[in-house]
């Protein structure tokens, strides 16, 4: 038996990794880029950020892949898509992306939560890759996961709108055993993949270095549809027939006007979905 066939059944992931995903609700780390390649993508992103500050800032961090070509490339990276295929099959679309930029010595954090809580989908069997473009460590505020928490129902979440909480509603999942948390330490160019129901969060960045992570939230098979809000999707791989769907355009350059118009629609739709029933609404 070849080394490859002994190691893996999937295109990228080993059988052990696939089993871990189903048992724990996440996998980490998975190599996607070299550290040099990750740094090159970081430089391209930060240059686009400087050139088009209105398109990516603390209150506009969703769907930046529709504005910056470097992030669109990452959302279509072969290794990421092959890993996703290993977990959910050969047919899937992308719902949205989120940039998590924790500035140096920032008090901002992400509270314990489950992604599926407010996304308004018909089911929650979908996956989010989280790619590190800078070191994601204990000190910079790496993600933490509660293993196996995806196997049960959605926890009760309380909206806090806490000032330093990065989440839209400052939502906090109650009744979490934090002693079970696993730290997902990633080098630049590595990713984690997590299930929509797994409980996760992250602490503040206490270092002098910016921490940049790019979450592709999420890749979903075609049988999952939006039941709250409109069906707006970026077609990624395979056959993705969904009724009443607006298919978004990939940017052909930074600040592409066609993709920019799509982003405005997608961001407005995301706001309607994520803030549905909330007592207040923040600027992102």
N, C-alpha and C positions, 0 to 999 in steps of 0.2 A: 504494500500500500504506500502511495506517495506521501511525503510530509504534508502536502496541502490537503489531501483527502483525509488524512488522519486528524488534522487540526480543525478543519472547518467543514461545515455543510453549506454555509452561506457564502455569499460573494466576498464579504469582508469579515464577518463575525464568526468566531469559533462556536461550536456547539455549546461549550461551557458558557460563553457570553450570552448566547441566546437563552439558555436555561436560566442564567442569572437574571436577565431582564424579566422573564415571566415570574420568577420566584421573588425577586427583591423589588422589581419595578424600575430598575435603572441599571446602566452599565457605565463604567468609567475606570480608566481612561481608554479612549480609542484614538489612535494616531490618524490625523487627516493631512496636516501640512508639516513640513520641517519648520524649525524655529525661524530660520531665515525667511521662508515663504510667509509665515505668519507675520513677521515684522514688516515685510513688503506690503501685505494687505493692510496692516495697521497704518503704515505711512500713507497709502492711497486713501484710506478712509479719513484720516486726520487732515490730509490735504483737501479733500472734498468738503469736509466739515468746515475748514477755514474759508474755503472759497464760497460755499453756500450755507452760511450760518443759519438762515431761516429754515433750512430743510432738516437739520439735525441738531437738537439742543435738548435740555432737560425736560422740556414740555412738548417735545416732538420727537419721540424715540421709537414710535411704532412704524412699521412698514417702510423703513429707510431703504430697504432693498429695491423699492420702486423708484427711488431717487438716485442712488449711487450704484454705479455699475459694478464696483468691486464687491459689494454685498450681494448683488444679484448673482455674480459668479459663484460666491460661496454657497448660496442657496441652491445652486445647480451643480455643486462639486460632486464628481463621480463617487468618491469614497463615502461622502455623507449619504448620497442617494442609495448606494449599494447597501450600506448598513441599514438604512430605513427599509429597503426592500427585504432584507433578511428578517425583519421583525414584523412587517405588516403586509407583505406581498408586493407584487410588481406594478400595481396600479394605484397612484396616489397623487394628490394635489397639495398645494401649500396654502394654508389659511392666512397666516400673518407672520411677521417677524418683530422682535423687540431687541433694541440695543440696551445693554446694561453697562453703563459707564459710571463707575464709582470714582469720583475725583479723590485726589490725595487727602488724607486725614478727614474724609467725609463721614458724617454721622449717619448717612443713609443706609438702610438695611431692607431686607425683604422678609416679611413675617412668614410663619408657617402657613402654608396654604396648599390647595390642590387646584391645578390649572382648569380642570373640567367644571369647576363650580359655577363660573359665570359665562362660559363660552357659548352656551345655547345650542349645543349639538344634540343630534338624535341618539348618539352613543358616545362612549369615551375610550374606545380602543384605538387610540392614536398616540403618536410619539413626537417628542420634541428633542432635537439635537441642540446642545449648548456648546458653542465653540469658543475657546479661549484665544484671544489675540495678544494678551499679556499674561504674565503669571497669575494664576488663580490659586491662592494659598490661604492658610488660616489667617495670616496677617492682612491680606488684601480683601478678605471677605468672600471666600469660596462658597459654593453651594453646599448645602447639607441635605441629606435625604433620610427619611425614615423607612428602612427596609420593610417590604411587605405591606405597607399601608395602602397600596393600590388594590388590595384584594377585597377590601370591605366597601361599605357605602361611603358616600361623601360625608365628611365631618361637618358639624355645625360651624359656620363661619360668621364672625361678627365684624361688621364694618366699623373701623375706628377713625379713618381719615387722619391718622397720626402724621404729623408734619414730615418726619424723616423716613416714613415708610414709602418705599418706591412703588408699591402696588397701587393701582388706580383708586381703590376704595379703602386702602389700608386694611384689607381683610385679614383676619386672624382665625385659623382653625383652632377650635377649642378641644381640650382633652388629649393633647399630644404628649407622648412619652419622649421627652427630649433626650433622655439618657441613651436612647437607642440610635441617635443620629450618627450618620456616617459622613465624614468630610470628603468632598470630591476635589482633590488637589490636582490641578491641571497645568501642564506646561503650555506655553504658546504653541498653537497648532494642534492641540489635543481637544477632543470633545467628550462630553457625556451624552447619554441618551436616556430620557425618562418618560415614563407612562403618565398619561393625563391625570390619573387619580393618585399618584404617589405624593405624599406630603413632603414638601421641601421648603427651604428658605435660605437666607444668608445673612451674615453679620456685616458691620461696617468695615470700610477700608481704613486701616490704621497706619498705613505706610505713606511714604512720600511719592509713590508711583501710582499713576492712574491705572485702574483695573477695567479692562474692556472685554466684554463677552457679547457674543451674538447668538441669540436664541431664535431658532426657526420653529415657530410655535403656531401651528404644528403641521406635520404631514399626515394626511388622512386618506383612507381608502374611499372609493366612490360611494359605498353604501352608507357612509355617514354624511348627513346633510344638516344644514343650518335650520333650526326650528324657531330660533329667536333672531330676528334680523334677516337680511338678504343674503343669498348665496353669491358671494364674491370670492373667486378662487384664482390662483395661478396654476395653470396646468403644468405638471412636472414630468410624470412618467406613466406610460401605459395608456389605458382607455379610461377616461373619467367622465362618464355621462351622468350629469345631475340635472334635474328639471329646473327651469327658471334660473339659470346661472349666468352671471356676467363674468366672462373670462378676462382677467387682467393682462396687461401688456408688460413685457420685459423692457427695461430701459435700454436704449441703444447707446446712450452716453449719459454722463452725469447731468441731472436736471432735465432729462428728456421730457418735453412738454406733454406727450401722449401718456407716458407712464405717470407723470406728475398729476395729470387730471384723474387718472385711475386711483392714485394714492389718496387724493382728497375724498373720493367716494368711499374708498376702503376705510380710511380713518374715521369718517363720519359714521359709517356702519358699525365700526368697532366701538365707538363711543356709545351708540345706541344699545349695543349688546351688553357691554361690560358694566354700564351704569343703569341698566334696566332695574327699576324698583329702588334705586338708591335714594337716600335722603338728601344728598348733595352731590355735586359733580366738580371734580378738579379740572385743571387745564390740560390734562393728558389722559 
